[in-house]
């Protein structure tokens, strides 16, 4: 798998209420997206960013990281072949991503994702 970008997923009770700390104090000025349950705040100059997640919309658990892959289907096959626990199967979501959740040997849940063109 080729990793294109990694986003830290920060668990919050309320995305909109939590957002001001990251935008005002940390200076992550740009809201790339906000779907109510997840939002990404970014510094447009450096690219530094965080994702605020109140509860994943479709997966049974929340993930600690979102790993943006170049080929999510190949990554899924690779994870299965390696015997890693698939927490959420490969799914094309209504909001335009294809993704799956996998548990790392240390227990961390990762969202492996690819945006559709």
C-alpha positions as CSV (number, residue, x, y, z in Angstrom):
1,X,0.0,0.0,0.0
2,X,1.2,3.5,-0.8
3,X,0.2,6.1,1.9
4,X,-0.7,9.5,0.4
5,X,-1.6,11.3,3.6
6,X,-2.4,10.5,7.2
7,X,-5.0,12.4,9.2
8,X,-5.3,12.3,13.0
9,X,-8.9,11.7,14.1
10,X,-9.6,13.4,17.3
11,X,-12.7,12.2,19.2
12,X,-15.0,15.1,20.3
13,X,-18.5,15.3,21.7
14,X,-19.6,18.1,19.4
15,X,-17.6,18.9,16.2
16,X,-18.8,22.5,15.9
17,X,-18.2,23.3,19.6
18,X,-14.7,21.7,19.5
19,X,-13.7,23.4,16.2
20,X,-13.0,26.9,17.6
21,X,-10.0,25.6,19.6
22,X,-8.3,24.2,16.6
23,X,-9.1,27.1,14.3
24,X,-8.7,30.0,16.8
25,X,-5.8,28.8,18.9
26,X,-3.9,26.4,16.5
27,X,-4.6,28.6,13.5
28,X,-6.1,25.8,11.3
29,X,-8.0,28.4,9.3
30,X,-9.6,26.4,6.5
31,X,-12.5,24.0,7.1
32,X,-12.0,21.5,4.2
33,X,-15.3,19.8,5.0
34,X,-17.8,19.5,7.8
35,X,-20.4,16.7,7.6
36,X,-21.7,17.3,11.2
37,X,-20.1,14.2,12.6
38,X,-16.7,14.8,11.1
39,X,-14.8,17.9,10.0
40,X,-11.3,18.6,8.8
41,X,-9.5,21.8,9.8
42,X,-6.3,22.7,7.9
43,X,-3.6,25.4,7.8
44,X,-3.7,26.2,4.0
45,X,0.0,27.2,4.0
46,X,1.6,24.3,5.8
47,X,-1.1,21.6,5.2
48,X,-1.1,20.7,8.9
49,X,-4.6,19.4,9.7
50,X,-6.8,17.5,12.2
51,X,-10.1,15.7,11.8
52,X,-12.7,16.1,14.5
53,X,-15.0,13.1,14.9
54,X,-18.0,12.9,17.1
55,X,-19.0,9.3,16.0
56,X,-18.4,7.6,12.7
57,X,-21.6,7.6,10.6
58,X,-21.5,4.0,9.3
59,X,-18.6,2.1,11.0
60,X,-19.2,0.2,14.3
61,X,-16.2,1.9,15.9
62,X,-14.2,5.1,15.6
63,X,-10.8,5.2,14.1
64,X,-7.6,6.9,15.5
65,X,-6.2,7.7,12.1
66,X,-7.4,8.0,8.5
67,X,-4.8,6.8,6.1
68,X,-5.4,8.0,2.5
69,X,-4.2,5.2,0.2
70,X,-3.5,5.3,-3.5
71,X,-5.4,2.0,-4.1
72,X,-7.8,1.1,-1.3
73,X,-8.9,-2.2,-3.0
74,X,-5.3,-3.4,-3.1
75,X,-4.7,-2.3,0.5
76,X,-7.8,-4.3,1.5
77,X,-6.5,-7.4,-0.2
78,X,-3.1,-6.9,1.4
79,X,-4.6,-6.5,4.9
80,X,-6.6,-9.7,4.4
81,X,-3.7,-11.6,3.1
82,X,-1.6,-10.5,6.1
83,X,-4.4,-11.7,8.5
84,X,-5.1,-8.3,10.0
85,X,-8.5,-7.9,11.7
86,X,-10.9,-6.1,9.4
87,X,-13.2,-4.1,11.7
88,X,-15.3,-2.6,8.9
89,X,-15.4,-4.1,5.4
90,X,-14.5,-2.4,2.2
91,X,-17.4,0.0,1.5
92,X,-18.2,2.7,-0.9
93,X,-19.8,5.5,1.2
94,X,-22.5,7.9,0.1
95,X,-20.2,10.9,0.7
96,X,-17.7,9.9,-1.9
97,X,-15.0,7.7,-0.4
98,X,-14.2,4.0,-0.5
99,X,-12.8,2.7,2.7
100,X,-12.3,0.0,5.3
101,X,-11.2,-0.2,8.9
102,X,-8.4,-2.4,10.0
103,X,-7.0,-3.1,13.5
104,X,-3.2,-2.8,13.9
105,X,-1.5,-5.4,16.1
106,X,-1.3,-2.8,18.9
107,X,-5.1,-2.4,18.8
108,X,-5.3,0.9,17.0
109,X,-8.1,1.1,14.5
110,X,-7.2,2.8,11.2
111,X,-9.6,4.0,8.5
112,X,-7.9,3.2,5.2
113,X,-9.6,5.5,2.6
114,X,-9.5,6.6,-1.0
115,X,-11.5,9.4,-2.4
116,X,-13.4,8.7,-5.6
117,X,-12.6,10.9,-8.6
